[in-house]
Amino acid sequence: MRVFFCIVVCIIFLSGCQKKAEKVNIEKTTLEAKTGEWEVNLRYSRFSSANEKINESCEGLNNEIYKLTEQLQDSLKTGAAEMFKMFEVESISRPSWSYSLFVTDSVFFATEQYISVRLTVYTFTGGAHGMTDFYSFNYDVENQRMLVFEDIINDKAEHINTLLKSNFVNTENCFTADPKLDLVSVVNFTPTDVCFTYPQYSLGPYACGAAEVVVPLRELQSHFLLSLK
């Protein structure tokens, strides 16, 4: 009985010594605006924490994401103004369409250690169809710095191309090329896998859309360079 009591006390003591994980909060920022020349629809995440140090670090990431969305809007609006001004100057009937910008995001990982988020950006500036681009923000919260590709994946490992090919789900065989590391647009990570996103046209025709390959961390092993808590 005395031994059992000592074990219980030790467990309680050790539990109390463990560092409590700090929660990172996620809330959506939305913006909708429209004129006769352009339309903007943004929906992306902002990160925060009750912990002052972590919250300060999150603000650094929030600012980077905000700056990108501002740049995208400025570029779209400037392009639209120039385009439709040309129609006025040359007395040409302007088209019925307008420029469009749509931004959404996907949060893959968000802890006091790292944040991994991908922005999906669709723009239409005329022509047969718009284009979709991807931007990833992989952020080291503890050290308040952005991670580059080489911080996450050992890009010297030829074995990764084999993993990309074996994990590629080519629905209806639409894509005509095998996924390779040098064609990847952005990478993001979760506690269990890494998502490799490819730009449109890189693996097949536009109709196939963008491609992504999800590779489990257990297969990447040491090729994944981060140590997740």
C-alpha positions in Angstrom: 0.0 0.0 0.0 2.8 2.4 0.9 4.6 1.6 -2.4 1.3 2.3 -4.3 0.9 5.6 -2.5 4.5 6.6 -3.4 3.9 5.8 -7.1 0.7 7.9 -7.2 2.5 10.9 -5.6 5.3 10.6 -8.1 2.9 10.6 -11.0 1.2 13.7 -9.7 4.5 15.4 -9.1 5.8 14.6 -12.6 2.5 15.7 -14.2 2.7 19.0 -12.4 6.3 19.5 -13.7 5.3 19.0 -17.4 5.1 22.2 -19.4 1.6 22.9 -20.5 1.2 23.4 -24.2 0.1 26.9 -25.2 -2.9 27.0 -27.5 -2.7 28.9 -30.8 -6.0 30.4 -31.7 -7.2 30.7 -35.3 -9.9 33.1 -36.6 -10.8 34.0 -40.1 -10.4 37.4 -41.6 -12.8 38.2 -44.4 -12.9 41.0 -47.0 -15.4 41.5 -49.8 -15.3 44.4 -52.2 -16.5 45.1 -55.7 -16.5 47.8 -58.3 -17.3 47.9 -62.0 -13.7 47.0 -62.7 -12.8 44.4 -60.1 -14.0 42.1 -57.4 -12.1 40.9 -54.3 -13.1 38.2 -51.9 -10.6 37.2 -49.2 -10.9 34.7 -46.5 -7.7 33.8 -44.6 -6.6 33.0 -41.0 -5.1 35.1 -38.3 -3.2 33.5 -35.4 -3.0 34.5 -31.8 -2.3 33.2 -28.3 -3.0 34.1 -24.7 0.8 33.8 -24.1 2.3 37.2 -24.8 5.5 35.9 -26.4 3.7 33.5 -28.7 1.1 36.1 -29.6 3.9 38.6 -30.5 5.4 35.9 -32.7 2.1 35.2 -34.3 1.7 38.9 -35.2 4.9 38.6 -37.2 3.3 35.9 -39.3 0.0 37.7 -39.5 1.7 40.8 -40.9 3.5 38.7 -43.6 0.2 37.2 -44.7 -1.5 40.6 -44.7 1.3 42.2 -46.8 0.8 39.5 -49.4 -2.9 40.0 -49.6 -2.4 43.8 -49.9 0.1 43.3 -52.7 -2.3 40.9 -54.6 -5.1 43.5 -54.3 -2.9 46.4 -55.4 -1.7 44.5 -58.4 -5.2 43.4 -59.4 -6.7 46.9 -59.0 -3.8 48.6 -60.9 -4.1 46.1 -63.7 -7.9 46.5 -63.9 -7.6 50.3 -64.0 -5.0 50.2 -66.8 -7.0 47.7 -68.8 -10.4 49.4 -68.7 -8.8 52.9 -69.2 -7.5 51.6 -72.5 -11.0 50.8 -73.6 -12.1 54.3 -72.8 -9.2 56.0 -74.6 -9.7 53.9 -77.7 -13.5 54.2 -77.6 -13.9 50.4 -77.5 -16.9 48.8 -75.9 -15.5 47.3 -72.6 -16.1 43.6 -71.9 -18.8 42.5 -69.5 -16.4 40.8 -67.2 -14.2 42.4 -64.5 -11.0 41.4 -62.8 -11.3 39.0 -59.9 -9.3 38.0 -56.9 -10.3 35.1 -54.6 -8.1 34.1 -51.6 -8.7 31.1 -49.3 -6.4 29.3 -47.0 -5.8 25.9 -45.5 -4.2 25.5 -42.0 -2.1 22.3 -41.8 -0.3 22.9 -38.4 -0.7 25.5 -35.7 1.0 25.1 -32.3 3.3 27.1 -30.1 6.1 25.4 -32.1 5.2 25.8 -35.8 2.5 27.1 -38.0 2.0 25.8 -41.6 -0.6 27.5 -43.8 -1.2 27.6 -47.5 -3.0 30.4 -49.4 -4.9 29.5 -52.6 -5.1 32.5 -54.8 -7.3 32.6 -57.9 -7.1 35.6 -60.2 -9.0 36.3 -63.4 -7.8 39.1 -65.7 -9.6 38.1 -68.9 -9.1 35.3 -71.3 -10.5 31.7 -71.3 -10.0 31.2 -67.6 -8.3 32.4 -64.5 -5.2 31.1 -62.8 -4.7 29.6 -59.4 -1.4 30.1 -57.5 -0.3 28.9 -54.1 1.7 30.5 -51.3 2.9 28.7 -48.2 3.8 30.2 -44.9 5.8 27.8 -42.8 6.7 29.6 -39.6 8.9 28.8 -36.7 6.9 30.3 -33.8 9.6 29.7 -31.2 12.3 31.5 -33.1 10.1 34.0 -34.9 11.3 33.2 -38.4 10.0 31.9 -41.7 11.1 28.4 -42.8 12.4 27.9 -46.3 12.0 24.7 -48.2 15.5 23.5 -47.3 14.6 23.8 -43.6 11.8 21.3 -44.0 12.8 18.8 -46.7 16.2 17.3 -47.6 15.9 18.3 -51.3 19.1 16.3 -52.1 17.4 13.0 -51.5 16.5 11.4 -54.9 14.4 8.9 -52.9 11.8 11.6 -52.4 10.8 11.4 -56.1 10.0 7.7 -55.6 7.8 8.6 -52.6 6.0 11.3 -54.5 5.3 8.9 -57.4 4.1 6.1 -55.1 1.8 8.4 -53.1 0.4 10.3 -56.1 -3.4 9.8 -56.6 -4.0 10.4 -60.3 -7.8 10.4 -60.5 -9.0 9.2 -63.8 -5.4 9.3 -65.1 -5.9 13.0 -66.0 -2.3 14.0 -65.2 0.3 13.0 -67.7 3.5 13.6 -65.8 5.0 12.1 -62.7 5.3 14.4 -59.7 8.9 15.4 -58.9 10.5 17.5 -56.3 11.8 20.1 -58.6 8.3 20.8 -59.9 6.8 21.5 -56.5 5.2 24.9 -55.9 4.9 24.8 -52.1 5.1 22.4 -49.2 3.1 22.2 -46.0 3.2 19.8 -43.1 0.9 18.3 -40.5 1.7 16.1 -37.4 1.6 13.0 -39.7 2.5 14.0 -43.3 3.8 16.5 -45.8 1.7 18.0 -48.5 3.5 18.8 -51.8 1.4 21.2 -54.0 2.0 21.5 -57.7 1.0 24.5 -59.9 -1.4 24.2 -62.7 0.0 22.8 -66.0 3.0 21.3 -64.3 1.7 17.7 -64.3 -1.0 18.0 -66.9 -3.6 20.2 -68.7 -5.5 23.0 -67.0 -8.7 20.9 -66.9 -7.0 18.5 -64.4 -6.6 21.4 -61.9 -3.7 21.7 -59.4 -2.2 18.6 -58.0 -1.0 17.7 -54.6 0.8 14.7 -53.1 0.5 13.8 -49.4 3.5 11.7 -48.2 3.4 10.3 -44.6 6.2 11.3 -42.3 6.9 7.7 -41.5 7.9 7.2 -45.2 10.0 10.4 -45.4 11.8 9.5 -42.1 15.0 11.6 -41.8 14.3 13.4 -45.1 11.8 15.5 -43.1 14.1 17.9 -41.2 11.8 19.3 -38.5 11.3 17.8 -35.1 7.7 18.1 -34.2 6.7 18.1 -30.5 
